[in-house]
Amino acid sequence: MIKNDLFLRALNQEKVERPPVWMMRQAGRYLPEFRALRDKYDFFTRCETPELAAEITVQPIRIVKPDAAILFSDILVVPRAMGIAVELKDNLGPIIPNPIRTMEQVNQVFIPNIEESLGYVMDAVKLTKEMLNDEVPLIGFAGSPWTIFCYAVEGKGSKSFDTAKGLCFSNPVAAHTLLQKITDTTILYLKEKVKAGCNAIQIFDSWGGMLSPTDYQEFSWQYINQIVEALAPLTKVIVFGKGCWFALHEMGKSKASALGVDWTCSPRNARYLSGGNITLQGNFDPSRLLSPIPTIKKMVHQMIDEFGKDSYIVNLGHGILPNIPVDHAKAFVEAVKEYK
């Protein structure tokens, strides 16, 4: 039995004394303990070494004390397992040296044997569960097929992903074939994560907001929904689409247990757009953690009042920034725990 099951109770829409809290990217660059490991080991070594991934996952639980842990990994372990080379360059982020631009290249992308190619992630899950010792639940995650597709086709991060969108519109057959392969791999991958011990799953659609509402349905949501449908009988699924407020109504009708919301959508609109019958998660602007601590606490309490304490998980509207003082991250979590 998990000792602090507040996060799981909120996903179940049970009445709670206060909402649970965790932060996207809480195992990361704002922590000196994380930076010490980053200086010693390169990125994919940290992802692929279960002892390092587990240690990094547990760091914020010890230091910041949120109500859930999220496994340290990366969304790009999935395309790497599918035969798409990924490099991480300092100050540039992920680079795909040979971006996928033709049907011939799409045909070379394969659905991998998860145990062989991503077994190290499952080992990290098992080790993390041992280290957590049932203190808090563990969240596993994956990128949405569209978000993975964006990197695979664009070849790097982008402000608009015009090349990725261009492939969808000029060669939809190639685009849909690749999106389906990513979807099938992601379903297999997340099922293994649940088997290994993850208590919930989050799907990150970081670049969904790049698409128009119509294109979002065709190139993103239909694939996310396949994952939700496959995973919902096994675990709780959270869908977070950055900039995707326009899709909340459609998402709210799905089998997802919760929807993440970014800071551009008010709590009132998020409740209204999602239909009011689903747990919501979010939506504190990560930059707001640079505010004075009393301001952070006041704003967090206001945010909870606006969302309501039930069917709600306190989180940021995107990942925590690397320049946030640890005391401010702690204040964010403490504010939720102090909420009356």
Secondary structure, 3 states (H helix, E strand, C coil): CCCCCHHHHHHCCCCCCCCCECCCCCCCCCCHHHHHHHHHCCHHHHHHCHHHHHHHHHHHHHHCCCCCEECCCCCCHHHHHCCCCCEEECCCEEECCCCCCCHHHHHHCCCCCHHHHHHHHHHHHHHHHHHHCCCCCEEEEEECHHHHHHHHHHCECCCCCHHHHHHHHHCHHHHHHHHHHHHHHHHHHHHHHHHHCCCEEEEEECCHHHCCHHHHHHHHHHHHHHHHHHHCCCCEEEEEECCCHHHHHHHHCCCCCEEEECCCCCHHHHHHHHCCCCEEEEEECHHHHHCCHHHHHHHHHHHHHHHCCCCEEEEECCCCCCCCCHHHHHHHHHHHHCCC
